[in-house]
Amino acid sequence: MLVLEGGKERSRIPYPVAEERIGAFLEGDGVFFGYADEVRHLLILDPQALTLSPIPLGGVFLRGASDGKHLLVLLTDGRLQVREAGAGKLLRELRVAPEPFPEVHEDTGGAAYPDIALWPERNLAYVSLPHLGGVAEVSLGEGRVLRQLKIGGQPTRLALVRP
């Protein structure tokens, strides 16, 4: 990974997992979590030390979200991991879908992947389940699915509009 400062090369950080590259980041608490489609590790980037460290997920990454306190990772097998947003430590893991997500590939023609919307003030998260036509409401504090909202269709992207 190339690190630039002031338009000049500052450093090159080697990838710790040779077969996995990252293409995007989620902002954590003083760190960034690198990911890409179908990886089995998050890569935690320490912007001060300029290091990348792998965090094994125990499954295949599908979608992620962060509110700066919690890092949520949705795996292809239907598990949602609630992680601490500083070191990436696994706090809770729960099943939001009773079956794995089907294999899909997004392109510019439309959304196909599920999504995660966080409501930090209420310690809630919403996970769209396109293959089940629903949305799971998750209590981050309790680490459980509070309810499954059957809405029909194939919900993908979520936007949380708070009162």
Disulfide bonds with the S-S distance in Angstrom:
none
